[in-house]
Amino acid sequence: MSFWSAMVAIVAIIAWANIRMNKDKHRGSGINVVDHDPAHTASLEREVAEMRKRLEVLERIATEDGETRRLSREIESLREK
């Protein structure tokens, strides 16, 4: 085995060990656990619903051609003041 082949093998073993240690470290840390507070979950669901409503309004503004022109005129008139 040449020197460079040995170096590649050593680096591969170290990388494999590092990946293995990281997996083991995160396995018991509670990551990806679905044990949430029901009140917090309900709060997040309400927030998502509100955000969806806002997104619908923004999509409507962006897609309605006449409304977009009116909005542009209003913005320009505010800039002039």
Buried (B, 14 or more C-beta within 10 A) or exposed (E): EEEEEEEEEEEEEEEEEEEEEEEEEEEEEEEEEEEEEEEEEEEEEEEEEEEEEEEEEEEEEEEEEEEEEEEEEEEEEEEEE
